[in-house]
């Protein structure tokens, strides 16, 4: 049932996900759907859980920066496949087990890399806002381009290049294909990770680990 609901949302948007449409997708009566779930919100929470579960969580060990980069790119790609899910992930009332596992893994990877609790807080929000914010921008931009495919060309023909030369230059760069496999998202992500690495290396490791949660601290062997 949830996979069928994801298909509807992916194809036509979350607004198209109704009990009636889901029943038609499944080839059953609407009342049959209500036998398994009480309301549409239960289905929305269920499909969001499945989508978040597709995201690669940061791995343990090895290069912390590479692990966070892979996870962030995975999240971006998953949310581009399921464009309706990005805005739902920003709702505090829809944080389920899959999101909690992802958050715990990301926060834990930052702490184990040597960031303090305070810097982990800032780093988490910097990464999360880039993933969600950039993805929402990309989804909105591509949706507008599909709805008005000729608008860009018409605008360029009438654009006063002599008055706004830097904007014209910027528009020309938009027309070029990025030479990065991860595009503009990866460019911004690397800026964040590079900045975090500078903070990490400039901070004494001993201070970074004194505020680790007790469950994570290693006990010294007794003499």
C-alpha positions as CSV (number, residue, x, y, z in Angstrom):
1,X,0.0,0.0,0.0
2,X,2.7,2.5,1.0
3,X,4.7,1.8,-2.2
4,X,1.6,2.5,-4.3
5,X,1.1,5.8,-2.3
6,X,4.7,6.8,-3.1
7,X,4.1,6.1,-6.8
8,X,1.1,8.5,-6.7
9,X,3.0,11.2,-4.9
10,X,6.1,10.9,-7.1
11,X,4.0,11.1,-10.3
12,X,1.4,13.8,-9.3
13,X,2.5,15.4,-6.0
14,X,1.4,14.8,-2.4
15,X,-1.8,16.7,-3.0
16,X,-2.9,13.9,-5.4
17,X,-2.5,11.3,-2.7
18,X,-6.1,10.7,-1.6
19,X,-7.8,7.6,-0.2
20,X,-9.8,7.4,-3.4
21,X,-6.8,7.7,-5.7
22,X,-4.9,5.2,-3.6
23,X,-7.8,2.7,-3.7
24,X,-7.9,3.0,-7.5
25,X,-4.1,2.5,-7.7
26,X,-4.5,-0.7,-5.6
27,X,-7.6,-1.8,-7.5
28,X,-9.8,-1.9,-4.4
29,X,-12.7,0.1,-2.8
30,X,-11.8,3.1,-0.7
31,X,-13.3,1.5,2.4
32,X,-10.7,-1.3,2.0
33,X,-8.0,1.3,2.5
34,X,-9.6,2.6,5.7
35,X,-9.5,-1.0,7.0
36,X,-5.7,-0.7,7.2
37,X,-5.2,3.0,8.1
38,X,-7.4,5.4,10.0
39,X,-6.6,8.5,8.0
40,X,-4.5,9.9,5.2
41,X,-2.0,11.4,7.6
42,X,-1.0,7.9,8.6
43,X,-0.1,7.1,5.0
44,X,1.8,10.3,4.6
45,X,3.9,9.5,7.7
46,X,4.4,6.0,6.4
47,X,5.7,6.9,3.0
48,X,7.9,9.6,4.5
49,X,9.5,7.0,6.7
50,X,10.2,4.8,3.6
51,X,11.8,7.7,1.8
52,X,14.0,8.8,4.7
53,X,15.0,5.1,5.0
54,X,16.5,5.3,1.5
55,X,19.1,7.9,2.6
56,X,22.6,6.6,3.3
57,X,23.5,7.3,6.9
58,X,27.1,8.4,7.7
59,X,29.3,5.4,8.1
60,X,31.5,4.8,11.1
61,X,35.2,5.0,10.9
62,X,37.4,6.3,8.2
63,X,37.3,9.9,6.9
64,X,34.5,11.7,8.6
65,X,34.3,14.3,5.8
66,X,33.9,11.7,3.1
67,X,31.2,9.9,5.2
68,X,29.2,13.1,5.7
69,X,29.6,14.0,2.0
70,X,28.3,10.7,0.8
71,X,25.4,10.9,3.2
72,X,24.5,14.5,2.1
73,X,24.6,13.7,-1.6
74,X,22.5,10.6,-1.0
75,X,19.9,12.7,0.9
76,X,19.9,15.2,-2.0
77,X,19.4,12.5,-4.6
78,X,16.7,10.7,-2.6
79,X,14.7,14.0,-2.2
80,X,15.1,14.8,-5.9
81,X,13.5,11.4,-6.7
82,X,10.7,12.1,-4.2
83,X,10.2,15.8,-4.6
84,X,7.2,16.0,-2.4
85,X,9.1,14.7,0.6
86,X,11.5,17.7,1.2
87,X,8.9,20.1,2.7
88,X,7.4,17.3,4.8
89,X,10.9,16.6,6.3
90,X,10.9,20.1,7.7
91,X,7.8,19.4,9.8
92,X,8.8,18.7,13.5
93,X,5.6,16.6,13.8
94,X,6.8,14.1,11.2
95,X,10.0,13.0,12.7
96,X,9.8,9.2,12.8
97,X,12.3,6.4,13.6
98,X,14.1,6.6,10.2
99,X,14.7,10.3,10.7
100,X,15.9,9.8,14.2
101,X,18.4,7.1,13.1
102,X,19.7,9.5,10.4
103,X,20.0,12.4,12.9
104,X,21.7,10.2,15.5
105,X,24.2,8.9,12.9
106,X,25.0,12.4,11.6
107,X,25.4,13.9,15.1
108,X,27.4,11.0,16.3
109,X,29.8,11.1,13.3
110,X,30.4,14.8,14.0
111,X,31.1,14.2,17.7
112,X,33.4,11.3,17.1
113,X,35.3,13.4,14.6
114,X,36.2,15.7,17.5
115,X,33.6,18.5,17.3
116,X,32.2,19.9,20.6
117,X,28.6,19.6,21.4
118,X,28.1,23.3,20.5
119,X,30.0,23.0,17.2
120,X,28.1,19.7,16.4
121,X,24.9,21.6,16.8
122,X,26.0,24.3,14.4
123,X,27.5,21.8,11.9
124,X,24.3,19.7,11.9
125,X,22.1,22.7,11.1
126,X,24.5,24.0,8.4
127,X,24.4,20.6,6.6
128,X,20.7,20.0,7.1
129,X,19.8,23.5,5.9
130,X,22.0,23.0,2.8
131,X,20.5,19.7,2.0
132,X,16.8,20.7,2.4
133,X,17.2,24.3,1.3
134,X,19.1,23.6,-1.9
135,X,16.9,20.7,-2.8
136,X,13.8,22.8,-2.3
137,X,15.3,25.6,-4.5
138,X,16.2,23.0,-7.2
139,X,12.8,21.4,-7.1
140,X,11.1,24.8,-7.4
141,X,13.4,26.1,-10.1
142,X,13.0,22.9,-12.3
143,X,9.2,23.0,-11.8
144,X,9.1,26.6,-13.0
145,X,11.3,25.8,-16.0
146,X,8.9,22.9,-17.0
147,X,5.8,25.1,-16.7
148,X,7.3,28.0,-18.7
149,X,9.9,26.4,-21.0
150,X,10.1,29.5,-23.4
151,X,10.1,32.1,-20.7
152,X,13.9,32.1,-20.2
153,X,14.6,32.5,-23.9
154,X,12.1,35.4,-24.2
155,X,13.6,37.1,-21.1
156,X,17.1,36.8,-22.6
157,X,16.0,38.5,-25.8
158,X,14.6,41.5,-24.0
159,X,17.2,41.6,-21.2
160,X,19.1,45.0,-21.0
161,X,22.6,43.6,-21.0
162,X,24.2,47.0,-20.9
163,X,22.4,47.9,-17.7
164,X,23.0,44.6,-15.9
165,X,26.3,43.2,-17.2
166,X,27.0,41.0,-14.2
167,X,23.6,39.5,-14.2
168,X,24.0,38.8,-17.9
169,X,27.3,37.1,-17.2
170,X,25.7,35.1,-14.4
171,X,22.9,34.0,-16.8
172,X,25.5,32.8,-19.3
173,X,27.1,30.6,-16.6
174,X,23.7,29.1,-15.9
175,X,23.6,27.9,-19.5
176,X,26.8,26.0,-19.2
177,X,26.9,22.5,-17.9
178,X,28.7,22.1,-14.6
179,X,31.9,20.1,-14.8
180,X,31.2,18.7,-11.4
181,X,29.4,15.3,-11.2
182,X,27.5,16.6,-8.1
183,X,26.8,20.0,-9.6
184,X,26.1,23.1,-7.5
185,X,24.9,21.1,-4.6
186,X,28.3,19.5,-4.2
187,X,30.1,22.9,-4.5
188,X,28.2,24.4,-1.6
189,X,28.5,21.2,0.4
190,X,32.3,21.2,0.0
191,X,32.4,24.8,1.2
192,X,30.6,23.8,4.4
193,X,32.8,20.7,4.9
194,X,36.0,22.7,4.3
195,X,34.9,25.3,6.8
196,X,34.1,22.6,9.4
197,X,37.5,20.9,8.8
198,X,39.3,24.2,9.6
199,X,37.3,24.6,12.8
200,X,38.0,21.0,13.8
201,X,41.8,21.2,13.2
202,X,42.1,24.5,15.0
203,X,40.4,23.2,18.1
204,X,42.3,21.2,20.7
205,X,41.1,17.6,20.6
206,X,41.2,17.2,24.4
207,X,38.7,20.0,24.8
208,X,36.5,18.6,22.0
209,X,36.0,15.3,23.8
210,X,35.5,16.4,27.4
211,X,31.8,17.0,26.8
212,X,31.1,13.7,25.1
213,X,28.0,11.9,26.4
214,X,28.9,9.6,29.2
215,X,27.8,6.5,27.2
216,X,30.3,7.4,24.5
217,X,33.3,8.1,26.8
218,X,36.0,5.4,27.2
219,X,36.7,4.3,30.7
220,X,40.3,4.4,31.7
221,X,41.6,1.0,32.9
222,X,42.0,0.8,36.7
223,X,45.6,0.4,38.0
